[in-house]
């Protein structure tokens, strides 16, 4: 890609008006968007771009539920950008050539974006940055998705952390997260400055992100309203109504005690800086258990940071055991019929089935129930954790490259700061403890308590013993 210098008076006016490209990725918002903020400070017109990249090497294709969310979120972002005076350009294909082409088409002087942390994405971004700079285009990346950049948090020996508590202690011991950037009042679009007749944007509807034949997303539409405005409405409601009891009620799936911000954070419709700042402000008037609840919530934000710290240092987190000793685990042949029963919520264990049906209907699942359903698949059904991780990747609206495999490896016992191998969640005891009135179960299983509800798929005692025997192979691979 080459950007020619200006020779004629007309060309010099174009040179003066050369725009800055803001490349949106997992940051579909306009407030507290460091790349957009930096581009606006240049005082130049803005080319806002989103690239649906399903071609670059190593980039993991989105699951079905995530594709549905992306469609709604892009539509919301486009409307927000248009209301401020610009437009969102959509392109589909390998990001490297597309960004280079857009920079050439628009005579851009700069391309700015917020960072991503998977190895494939980092490799791609590094190459794009190098190529742009070689062509005379200012290319810069910014911290917009994490409070603490993974490479800045290191042990005393200069390595990465594998246990959450010292990791989070190191994070919070330093300078606090920056204040969020304000929402821009306007965005100067470049279309009126340069000849944009030949500059095209894809039609979002042609990308096929929404399901059809059949349309299975009715439950997702009923449960969620993707977009930046909805994210902030959820945060405001959580801080006002649920934050004081978060610590006591967050593990009860029938209680409205969690923030439900996970998909909004995953797609960057709200930033962790905004969540952190608003929570810090909300807890100023709290005392006692309510104040402890706010601290607990911020610690959960820290677990998201930890998952990305682990991903940054273990890029194959979704496919390889973080603890190599687990490579010796003797997974039996996969029982496809039993797997289907788990996927469809027909195991005969009510909390597991309620969670799996909630997942299929809404694209989400309460975190306590995620742990129970994952434990049941891995430790009662003896199914490789990677099988479950792939199912969640396809069905969760908040599936991301860090938290999803991190959570599965945590339950399996193969990951960072993992649950001990002998911790096997008993789904019946978990239901009695966290859904004692069966409210969550009955909301998700209409036939619960009738003859139509299936018999238990496994014997919990027998499968627990089988799991512990299998885990002995991890402890003593030569036995």
N, C-alpha and C positions, 0 to 999 in steps of 0.2 A: 504494500500500500504506500502510495506517495501522495503527499499533499503539496501541490505546487505553490510557489510564491506568487505574489501579486505583481503584475507588470503594468496594466493599464489603470487609469483612474477608476473605472468601474470595478476592476478587480480589487483595487485597494479598499473600496467601500465594502466589498465582500469580506476581505481579510479583516477589516475592523469589526465586522459583525459575526465573525466565525463563532459558531455556537459551542457550548460544552455539552457533551453527552452524559446523561446520568443513566447508568445501566442498572435497572431494578432486577433483583433476583429473589432471595428469601426475605425481602424487606418491603412488603407491599403497603407502604404508608407514605405520608408526606411530612408528618410531624416527627421530630427527633430522627431525621434521616441524615446522617453525617455527610454522605456523598452529595445529596441534593443541597444541603446547607453550604458545603464548600463550593459547589458549582454556582449557586446563587451569589455568593460573595464575589465572584469574578465579575459580576455585572454584565454577563453575556447572555444571549438567548439560550434556552435549554431545549435539548432533544431528549425526551424521556423515552426509554426503550426497555422492552421486556423480550427476551429470547427464550422460546421453548426449545431447549436443547435435549434431544433424545438420541443424539448421534455421537457426541464426543466420547472418546474412549474412557471407560471406567465410570461414567456417570450413570447412576442407578435409575432406571425408569420409575416414574411415579406409579403408585398403586391406584386402584380405581377410585377409592374414596378421596384420596388426595387430589386427583385430577378434577373431581367434582368441585372441591373447595377452591382450587386454583381458578377455575372458570369464574366463580362468583367473586372472588377476591380481585381478579383483574378487572372485572366489570366495575367494581366499586372504585378501584384505584383510578381507572380511566375517567370516571365521572368526577372524582376529586381533582384530578389534574386539569381537566377541562374547565371546571368551575373557577380555577385560578388563572386561566388564560393560555394554557398550552394543551398539548394532546399527548397521549401515550401511543407510541409506535410498537406494533407487534410483529415479530418475525419468528419463523420456525426453522430450525436446522442447527448445524454445528456452530457454536457461539463464536469461535475464533474468526472464521471468514465473515460471518455476519457483522460482527462489531467492526472489523476492518472496513467492510463495504460501507457501512453507515457512516463511519468517520470520513471516508472518501467522498461519499455522496453529498454530505452536508458541509464539507470543508471544516470539520470540527477541529478546534484547537486543544481540546481536552476530553478525556473520558474518565469518569469517576464512578466508583462502585464501592459497596460495603463488602467486607470479606466473608468468605466461606471457609470451612475447616476440614472437609474431607480431602483426602490425598488427590483424588482425580480432579476435584474442583480447584484445589490450590495449584496443581500442576498446570491446568488449563489457564488459570488466571495469570500465573507467572509468565507463561508464553505470550499471552495476549498483551500483557503490560510491556514486555520486552519488544515485541513487534511494533507496538504503537509508538513507543519512545524512539525506536530506530527510524520511524517515519516522521519524527518531529512533533508528535502529539504528546501532550502532557497526560500521563496515565497514572492515577493514584487510587489507592484503596484505603478504606477507613474501617474503624471498629464500630459496628452498629448493631451486632447481634448478640454479643456477649459482654458481660460486665468486666471480665478479666481475660485478656488474650492468653491462650493456652501456653504459649512459650514464655510468658512473663512470670508464671507461677512454677517455681522449681523447689526441690528439696535442698537441704543444706549441701548435698553432694552434687547438685546441679542436674538431677534427674527429674522424672515426672512422678507424680503421686499416684499411689494405688489404693489409698485409704482416704475416705471422705473427710473425717474430722481434722486431721492435720492439713489437708488441702484447703478446707474452708477457713481454718484458722490463719493460714498463710494469706488467703485472699483478703480477709477482713482486717488483718494486721496492718496493711498498707493504706495508701490513700483511698478514700471512699470513691465510689463511682461518680463520674462527672454528672452535672445537672443535664437534663434533657434539653436539646435544641428546640426553640419555639417552632410552631407551625408557620410556614411562609404565608404572607398575605396575598402574594401573587407570584406567578411564574411566567416570565416572558417567553412565549413560544417563538421559535425561529422561523416558522412558516411564512410570516409576513415580511421577513427580512431577505431571505434567499428564495430563489425559484424552486418551489417544492412540487412542481407539477409531476416530475418523474419520480418523486419519493413516495414509496408505497408503504402501506401497513396492511398486515393480514386482518381478515375478519375473524374475530374471536370465535364465532359460531362455527367456522369451518375447521377448527382444531379438533372437534369431536371429544372434548373433555367431559362433557355431560353424557351420562348413559342413555341409551335408547335401545329399544327392541331386546330386552325390556328396559323400561325406566325404573330402576330399583332405588332411586334417590329420594323418594317421597318422604321417608323417615328422616333423612338428613336435612331436607328442606324444613321439615317441621321442628327439628331440634336446634338448628343453627341459623345464624344470620352472619355470614362472613363479611369482613370489611373492617376498616379502621374505626368507624363510628361505633359499630357494635362492640368492638374490643374495649373501647373506653367506657361504654355504658355498662358492660359486665364488670370491669374493674371498679367503677364507682359504686355499683350496687353491692359488690362483694365487700368493699371496704366499709360501707355504711351499715350493712346488715349482718354479714357473716364473719368478718375478721375477728371480733371478740370471742367467738366460740369455735374458731377454726381448730384450735388445739384439742378440744374435747370431742368435737363432732366430725372431724374430717375423715375418719375411717368408717363412718356409717353411710352406706351408699344411698339410703332413703332420705337422708338429711341434705338440705341445700346449704352445705357448709364449705364447699370448695369454690375456687374462683372460676373454673371452667375456661381459663385463659390459654390452656395448652395449645390448641390449634391456632389461636391468634398469635401466640409467640412463635410457633413453628413457621408461620407464613410471614412473620415480621409485620403484622398489622398493628402491633404494639411492640415497643422495645422493652427489654429488661430494665433499661435506665428509667423509663417512665413508670414501670411497675415498682421499682425500688424506691424512686423518689416519692411516689404517691403513698406508698405504704409507710415510709418513714414519716411523712407528714401526718398520716392517719393515726399513727401510734403515739403521737405526742400527748394526746389526752387520755391515754389508756393506762391502767394500773393493774397490778395483780395478775390473775389468770388471763385477762384480756391482753395485757402487754406481752405475756409469755406466748399467747397465740400468734401475735404479730411477729414475734421473733421466730416462731416455728415456721410460719409461712415464708419468711425471708430465707430460712434455711432450706426450704424446698426449692426456692429459686436457685440456691447454691447447688443442689443436686443436679439441676440442668447444666450448670456451669461445669460440674465435675464430669458429667457424661461427655461433654465436648472436649474437656481436657484429656480424657481417656481416648476418645476417638482420634484426636490430633496425634497422639503418641502411638496409637494402635489402629492404623487406617483400615485393617481388615476385621474390624470388630464384629461385623455382621456375619462373617463366615468362618472365623477361626477362634478356638478357645483362647481366651486371654491367659489362662493358666494352662500351660501345655500338658500338665499331668492329666487333664481331662481328655486328652486325645486317646487315652486308653479305655475310655468308658465303653462298655460293650452294648451299644444300642442294638436291640433286636430288629428283625425285619419289620418294616412299617405295615401296620394293619390299616389299610385304606378305609375299610368300613367303620372302624372305631374312630379314625381321624375325622371322617365325615360327621359322625355323631357328635364329636366335640365341637366341630365348626358350626353345626346347626343348633347347638344347645339341646342335645338329646342324650346326655350322659346319665340322667337319673339322679344327678346331684344338683340340688336346686340352685345354690349360689353360683356354681359353675355355669349352669344352663341360663340363668338369668343374665349373667354377664355376657355370655356369647350372643344371646339374642339382643341385648342392648347394643352390642357392638354392631351386629348386622343391620339393625334398624336405624341407629343414629350415627354410626361411624365413630363411636367413642365408648369408653367404659371407665367406671370409677376405678381409681388407682388401687385400692385395697382388693377389689375384685380382679383386677388384672393380675395381681400376684397370685391369687387363689387359682384362677384359670390356668395360668402358666405352670404353677406347681403341679396341678392335676395332670396336665399333658405330659410334663417331663417326668414326674416322679411316681405317678400312679399308672400312667399309660406307657411309660418308658419310650417316649417319642423324643427324638433329638430336638433340642431347643431351637435349632435353625429352622425347623419346619414351622414351629409356632411363630417365630419371628417373621417369616415370610407371609404368613396369614395375616398377622397384625399389620404388616407393611401395606398389604393390599386393602385392608378394611378400615383402618384408622384414618380419620381426617387429620390427626396430629402426628402421624408417623414421620419421624425424622431420622437422619442417619446416625445420630448419637444416642438419643434416649431410648429408641426402640430396641436395638441390640443390646445396649447397656442393661436395660431392665431384664431382658431374657437371660442374659449371662448372670445377672445378679441372682435370679431365682434358681438357675441351674447349679450355681456354686462355682462356675468356671470363670467368673469375671472379677472386676475390681471391687474390693470391699464387699465381697459376695456373701449371701446367706450361707451358713454352714451347710455342707452337703447333707447332713442328717436332719435339717429343718424341712419337714414335709408338711405343708399346710393341710390340715384335715378340713375338707370343705363343709362338712356338717357342723363341726365345732366353730368354724369361722362364721357360718350363717347364724348360729345361735348367739354368738357374741356380738356381731356387727349388724345383724338384721333380725333382732329378737322377735319382732312382731310380723316378720315375713312381708313387710310392706314392699320392699324392693323386689323380692322374689315374685310376689303376686302381680306387681305392675308389669313384669316382663314375661311371666308364664301364665297365661290365662287358664290353662288346663291343670295347673298345679293342684294336687290334692284329689284329682279324679282318676278314673281308670285309664284315661287317655295319656296320662303322664308316664313316660317309660320307666322301666325297672332300672336299678343301678347297673352301670356298664361294667364295673369292676368291684372287687372286694377290697375295701380300703386297707384292712389289716394285711392281707396277702400281698397286695401291691407295694405297701410300705416295706415289708420285709424283702421283697424282690429288689426294690430300689436300693435299700441299704446294702444288700449283698452285691449289687452291681457297683455301687460306689466304693466298695472295698477294693475293686480292681484299680480304682484311681489311686487309692492309698498304697496298695501293694501290687503294682502291675506285674511283678514276676511270680505272684502267688498262683 
